[in-house]
Amino acid sequence: MSTGSLLVVDDEPHYRKLLSERHGRNGWAVFPTATGAEALRIAEKASIDVALIDILMPGMNGLDLLERLKSIDPAIEVVVLTGHASVETAIRAMKLGAFDYLSKPYKLSELDVVVERAAERRRLAHRCVGLAAQVKHLEGPRDPMVGQSAAWLATVRLARKAAAQTLPVLITGESGTGKEVIASALHRWSGRAAEVLVPIDCGALPEQLLESELFGHRRGAFTGAVADKEGLFQVASAGTLFLDEIGELPLAHQAKLLRVLETGEFRPIGQTALRRTDARVIAATNRDLDAAIAAGQFREDLLYRLNVVTIAVPPLRERAEDVPLLVAHFMARSKTGACDLEPGGMARLTDYTWPGNVRELRNVVERLLMLAEGPVITERLVASLLVERGGRPRANGGKPAFDRVMPLADMERSYVRWALDECGGNVTTTARRLGISRSTLYRHTAPT
């Protein structure tokens, strides 16, 4: 049973004594009083968790007292008690922020339940504030650098050192680990922070459009080029250009990128004169570029230019102790009412292997907040959602384990759907990365 400080305000001595003694026996620190004025003096000096107030009292009535109490501490949970109930009074009380409204005579057992619920909400309000404070010092002004594990802190330390340089940086890591967050921090911590950070996904655009985006073009250079266009190397000059998914860059463009890195010069499409840029290049990939070089898909000399500094972002399964902090961060940023997890629910989230890393964790937390039916997210809800995603708790040695046996076809279907989600719903990219045809992918994602 929750306990704390309880303010009892009733001008009837019988009710005041009854409520004070009953809740005092239950472990509450009770502050009884007969008037609203005295109640306000108590609330200004003591931290009150829950207040029980009568509506009809001499001097200040209960509704006025409710409004004044909320002005002192908006988090005080107020239960309004009255012997003269009316719909209008109840509506006004709830609009003023009352937690609940009971009519005399009421059952004491019913009041006990209401007080317990009010105390729980007050506790959760404190919990939400604590979670926000816990993650605040770990966040930058825009991008969260949330984590205290040794693996994550080592990554952050290396990023801070790299930020002081102007050399190219290659950020590696699985999909969803936070490579964009690191890239943004590199720019924010650098001497170029006042300039622009320009991101581009090298795998999201057709080859000709990608060349135009990077290097620009002259009017009439190709069909549809109705005006001159500045390339991103020009836009980001003096700032930072973030080349995400650099492993997807076509070979023809890799040669042009290498020239920019070596000389600082590039040629827009349809133009003969070279242009210069001072943009710092940060690249990121979830591919094994050494394997791509062996397969003839990536230039070795370009890799040498990009990986002067390499920052490997660890997967979430290698920094499981950061999961509670990340959950707290995502919940604190939420606009929903739920802000706490049952301990068993947090344990399940921590034990999960997170193949989609931080991005998947954020998605799960957002869904939990949406599906929660109250201020507390239950362990049962967490368990059902993780099983729906394929349920991979961490076993001894960090190897995946399964909490149930399922048909292989179901496992394949679950994985393909996850891969499609990781690729932003792009069927072509998903099929290529899985090494299957588009038709096979459609069969795996079709409803059963």
C-alpha positions in Angstrom: 0.0 0.0 0.0 1.2 3.5 -0.9 1.8 6.0 1.9 2.9 9.6 2.1 1.5 12.8 3.4 -2.3 13.2 3.6 -4.2 16.5 4.1 -7.7 16.0 5.5 -9.9 19.1 5.3 -13.4 18.8 6.8 -15.3 21.1 9.2 -17.2 18.1 10.6 -15.2 16.7 13.6 -16.6 13.2 13.2 -15.5 12.8 9.6 -12.2 14.5 10.2 -11.3 12.2 13.1 -12.5 9.1 11.3 -10.4 9.8 8.2 -7.4 10.9 10.1 -7.3 7.8 12.4 -8.0 5.4 9.6 -5.3 6.6 7.2 -2.9 7.2 10.1 -3.2 3.5 11.0 -2.4 2.7 7.3 0.9 4.5 7.6 0.0 8.0 6.3 1.4 11.2 7.8 -1.9 12.9 8.3 -2.5 16.7 8.5 -6.1 17.3 9.7 -7.7 20.7 9.6 -11.2 22.2 9.7 -10.7 25.2 7.4 -9.4 26.0 4.0 -7.2 28.8 5.3 -5.3 26.5 7.6 -5.1 23.9 4.8 -3.3 26.4 2.6 -0.8 27.2 5.4 -0.1 23.5 5.8 0.4 23.0 2.1 2.8 25.9 1.9 5.0 24.4 4.6 4.7 20.6 4.0 4.9 18.5 0.9 1.4 17.1 0.5 0.8 14.1 -1.7 -2.9 13.6 -1.4 -5.7 15.9 -0.1 -9.2 14.9 1.0 -11.4 18.0 1.1 -15.0 18.7 1.9 -17.0 21.0 -0.5 -19.2 22.8 2.0 -17.1 24.5 4.7 -17.3 27.9 6.4 -15.1 30.6 4.9 -13.4 29.1 1.9 -15.4 26.4 0.1 -13.8 23.1 -1.2 -13.7 24.1 -4.8 -11.9 27.4 -4.1 -9.5 25.4 -1.8 -8.9 22.9 -4.6 -7.9 25.7 -7.0 -5.6 27.3 -4.5 -3.9 23.9 -3.6 -3.2 23.3 -7.3 -1.6 26.7 -7.6 0.7 25.8 -4.7 1.6 22.4 -6.1 0.0 21.2 -9.4 1.0 17.6 -8.6 -1.1 17.4 -5.4 -3.8 14.8 -5.9 -7.1 16.1 -4.5 -10.2 13.9 -3.7 -13.3 16.0 -3.2 -15.9 14.8 -0.6 -19.4 16.2 -0.4 -22.8 15.5 1.2 -24.6 17.6 -1.4 -23.6 16.0 -4.7 -24.6 17.6 -8.0 -23.5 17.0 -11.6 -22.4 20.6 -12.0 -20.2 20.5 -8.9 -18.6 17.3 -9.9 -17.8 18.6 -13.4 -16.3 21.8 -12.0 -14.2 19.9 -9.5 -12.8 17.6 -12.2 -12.1 20.7 -14.5 -10.2 22.3 -11.6 -8.0 19.2 -11.4 -9.6 16.9 -8.8 -8.4 13.3 -9.0 -11.9 12.0 -8.0 -15.2 13.0 -6.5 -17.1 11.0 -3.8 -20.5 11.6 -2.3 -21.3 11.2 1.4 -22.1 8.7 2.8 -19.4 6.7 1.0 -17.9 3.3 1.8 -14.6 3.6 3.6 -13.3 0.7 1.5 -14.2 2.7 -1.6 -12.3 5.7 -0.3 -9.3 3.6 0.5 -9.1 2.5 -3.1 -9.4 6.1 -4.4 -6.7 7.3 -2.0 -4.4 4.5 -3.1 -4.9 5.3 -6.7 -4.3 9.0 -6.1 -1.1 8.2 -4.2 0.1 6.0 -7.1 -0.4 8.8 -9.6 1.4 11.2 -7.3 4.3 8.7 -7.0 4.4 8.3 -10.8 4.5 12.1 -11.2 7.6 12.1 -9.1 9.0 9.2 -11.0 8.5 11.0 -14.3 10.4 14.0 -13.0 13.2 11.7 -11.8 13.4 10.0 -15.2 13.6 13.3 -17.0 16.4 14.6 -14.6 18.2 11.2 -15.0 18.6 11.6 -18.7 18.9 15.4 -19.0 22.6 15.6 -18.2 23.3 12.8 -20.8 21.6 14.7 -23.7 22.9 17.4 -26.0 20.8 20.4 -26.9 19.4 18.5 -29.9 20.6 14.9 -30.1 20.6 12.6 -27.1 23.9 11.0 -26.1 22.2 8.7 -23.7 24.3 5.9 -22.1 26.7 5.1 -19.4 28.1 1.7 -20.5 31.8 1.4 -21.0 31.3 0.6 -24.7 29.2 3.7 -25.3 31.4 6.1 -23.3 34.4 4.9 -25.2 32.6 5.7 -28.5 31.6 9.2 -27.2 35.2 9.9 -26.1 36.6 9.0 -29.5 33.9 11.2 -31.2 34.9 14.2 -29.0 38.5 13.7 -30.1 37.6 13.4 -33.7 35.4 16.5 -33.6 38.4 18.7 -32.9 39.9 17.7 -36.3 38.9 18.4 -39.8 39.8 15.0 -41.2 37.1 12.7 -42.7 35.4 10.3 -40.3 33.9 6.9 -41.1 31.2 5.8 -38.7 30.4 2.1 -38.8 27.8 0.0 -37.0 24.7 -2.0 -37.5 21.4 -0.4 -38.6 19.7 1.5 -35.8 22.8 1.9 -33.5 22.9 5.7 -33.6 25.3 6.5 -36.4 23.3 9.7 -37.2 23.4 10.8 -33.6 27.2 10.4 -33.6 27.5 12.3 -36.9 25.4 15.2 -35.5 27.5 15.3 -32.3 30.7 15.4 -34.4 29.4 18.5 -36.1 28.0 20.1 -33.0 31.3 19.6 -31.0 33.4 20.9 -33.9 34.6 24.3 -34.8 32.0 24.2 -37.6 29.0 24.1 -35.3 27.8 27.5 -36.4 27.7 26.3 -40.1 25.3 23.9 -41.7 25.2 20.1 -41.3 23.9 18.6 -44.6 22.9 14.9 -44.6 22.2 12.7 -47.6 21.3 9.0 -47.8 23.5 7.6 -50.6 21.2 4.6 -51.0 17.9 6.4 -51.3 18.3 8.2 -54.7 18.7 7.0 -58.3 22.2 7.2 -59.7 21.8 10.4 -61.9 19.8 12.2 -59.2 22.4 11.4 -56.6 25.1 12.9 -58.8 23.1 16.0 -59.2 22.4 16.3 -55.5 26.1 15.9 -54.5 27.7 18.0 -57.2 25.0 20.1 -58.7 24.2 20.8 -62.4 23.9 23.5 -65.0 20.6 24.3 -66.7 20.1 22.1 -69.7 22.6 19.5 -68.5 20.0 16.8 -68.8 16.3 16.4 -69.4 14.5 18.2 -66.6 17.4 20.4 -65.6 15.4 23.6 -66.1 17.6 25.7 -63.8 21.1 25.7 -62.3 21.3 23.7 -59.1 24.0 23.9 -56.3 25.2 20.6 -55.2 25.4 19.6 -51.5 29.2 19.9 -51.5 28.7 23.6 -52.3 25.9 24.0 -49.8 28.0 22.4 -47.1 31.1 24.3 -47.8 32.6 25.5 -44.5 30.2 23.1 -42.8 29.8 19.3 -42.7 28.4 16.9 -45.3 27.1 13.7 -43.8 27.1 10.8 -46.4 24.9 8.2 -44.8 24.9 4.6 -46.3 28.2 5.4 -48.1 28.5 1.7 -49.0 25.6 2.1 -51.4 27.4 4.8 -53.4 27.7 3.7 -57.1 31.3 3.1 -58.2 31.2 6.0 -60.7 30.4 8.4 -58.0 33.0 6.9 -55.7 35.7 8.1 -58.1 34.3 11.7 -58.0 34.0 11.6 -54.2 37.6 10.5 -54.0 38.7 13.5 -56.1 36.8 15.9 -53.8 38.5 14.4 -50.7 41.9 14.6 -52.3 41.7 18.0 -53.9 38.7 19.8 -52.5 37.4 20.2 -56.1 34.4 19.0 -58.0 32.7 19.6 -61.3 28.9 20.1 -61.5 27.1 18.2 -64.3 27.2 20.1 -67.5 30.0 22.5 -66.4 33.6 22.5 -67.5 35.0 24.7 -64.7 35.9 23.1 -61.4 34.4 24.4 -58.1 36.0 24.2 -54.7 34.5 23.2 -51.3 35.8 23.1 -47.8 33.1 20.8 -46.5 34.1 18.3 -43.9 33.0 14.8 -44.9 31.5 12.4 -42.4 30.4 9.0 -43.8 28.5 6.1 -42.2 27.7 2.6 -43.2 26.3 -0.6 -41.9 28.1 -2.7 -44.5 31.4 -4.5 -44.3 33.4 -2.3 -46.7 36.4 -4.7 -46.8 34.0 -7.4 -48.1 32.5 -4.9 -50.6 36.1 -4.1 -51.8 36.7 -7.8 -52.3 33.5 -8.1 -54.2 34.5 -5.2 -56.5 31.7 -3.0 -55.1 33.8 -0.4 -53.3 37.0 1.4 -54.0 39.9 0.6 -51.7 41.5 4.0 -52.2 38.3 5.7 -51.2 38.1 3.7 -48.0 41.6 4.7 -47.1 40.6 8.4 -47.5 37.4 8.0 -45.5 38.6 5.9 -42.6 41.4 8.3 -41.3 39.3 8.1 -38.2 36.8 5.2 -37.7 34.2 5.3 -35.0 32.5 1.9 -34.5 29.2 2.3 -32.8 28.4 -0.7 -30.6 25.1 -2.6 -31.0 22.6 -2.3 -28.2 23.1 -6.0 -27.2 26.6 -5.1 -26.2 25.5 -2.2 -24.0 22.4 -3.7 -22.4 23.0 -1.6 -19.2 22.0 1.4 -21.3 18.5 0.1 -22.0 16.9 1.5 -18.9 18.4 5.0 -19.5 17.2 4.9 -23.2 13.8 3.8 -22.1 13.6 6.7 -19.6 14.7 9.1 -22.3 12.1 8.0 -24.8 9.4 8.0 -22.2 10.4 11.4 -20.9 10.1 12.8 -24.5 6.6 11.2 -24.9 3.4 13.3 -24.9 1.4 10.4 -23.4 0.3 9.8 -19.8 2.2 6.6 -19.1 5.6 7.2 -17.6 6.5 4.1 -15.6 7.3 0.4 -16.2 6.7 -2.5 -13.9 10.1 -3.9 -12.9 9.5 -7.1 -14.7 8.8 -5.2 -17.9 12.1 -3.3 -17.7 13.9 -6.6 -17.1 12.3 -8.0 -20.3 13.4 -5.0 -22.3 16.9 -5.2 -20.9 17.2 -9.0 -21.7 15.9 -8.6 -25.3 18.7 -8.8 -27.9 17.4 -5.8 -30.0 18.4 -6.8 -33.5 17.2 -3.4 -34.7 19.2 -1.7 -31.9 18.2 1.7 -30.5 15.8 2.4 -33.4 13.9 -0.8 -32.6 13.9 0.1 -28.8 12.4 3.5 -29.6 9.7 1.9 -31.7 8.8 -0.5 -29.0 8.7 2.1 -26.3 6.4 4.3 -28.5 4.1 1.4 -29.1 4.0 0.5 -25.4 3.1 4.1 -24.5 0.3 4.0 -27.1 -1.1 0.6 -26.0 -0.8 1.2 -22.2 -4.2 1.5 -20.5 -2.9 3.4 -17.5 0.1 5.3 -16.2 2.0 2.0 -15.6 3.2 -0.2 -18.5 2.7 -3.8 -17.4 5.1 -6.7 -17.8 2.4 -8.6 -19.6 2.1 -5.9 -22.3 5.9 -5.8 -22.7 6.1 -9.6 -23.0 3.3 -9.8 -25.6 4.8 -7.1 -27.8 8.3 -8.7 -27.7 6.8 -12.1 -28.6 5.0 -10.4 -31.5 8.4 -9.2 -32.7 10.0 -12.7 -32.6 10.9 -12.7 -28.9 14.7 -13.0 -28.6 15.8 -12.7 -25.0 19.5 -12.7 -24.3 20.9 -16.1 -23.1 24.2 -16.8 -21.4 27.1 -15.7 -23.4 25.1 -13.1 -25.2 23.7 -15.6 -27.8 20.1 -15.3 -28.9 17.6 -17.6 -27.3 13.9 -18.1 -27.9 11.1 -18.2 -25.3 9.0 -20.5 -27.4 9.4 -22.9 -30.3 7.8 -21.7 -33.5 7.6 -23.0 -37.1 10.5 -22.1 -39.2 8.2 -20.4 -41.7 6.9 -18.1 -39.0 10.4 -17.2 -37.9 11.4 -16.4 -41.5 8.2 -14.3 -41.9 9.0 -12.4 -38.7 12.6 -11.7 -39.8 11.6 -10.5 -43.3 9.0 -8.1 -41.8 11.6 -6.8 -39.4 14.1 -6.3 -42.3 11.5 -4.5 -44.3 10.8 -2.1 -41.4 14.6 -1.5 -41.0 14.8 -0.5 -44.6 12.1 2.0 -44.3 9.6 -0.1 -46.2 11.7 0.0 -49.3 11.0 -3.4 -51.0 13.8 -3.2 -53.5 16.5 -2.4 -50.9 15.1 -5.1 -48.5 15.1 -7.8 -51.1 18.7 -6.9 -52.2 20.0 -7.0 -48.7 18.3 -10.2 -47.9 19.5 -11.8 -51.2 16.0 -12.7 -52.3 13.7 -11.6 -55.1 10.9 -9.0 -54.7 8.3 -11.7 -55.3 9.8 -13.9 -52.5 9.7 -11.0 -50.2 6.1 -10.3 -51.0 5.2 -14.0 -50.3 6.9 -13.7 -46.8 5.0 -10.5 -45.9 1.6 -11.6 -47.2 -1.0 -12.2 -44.5 -1.4 -15.8 -43.5 
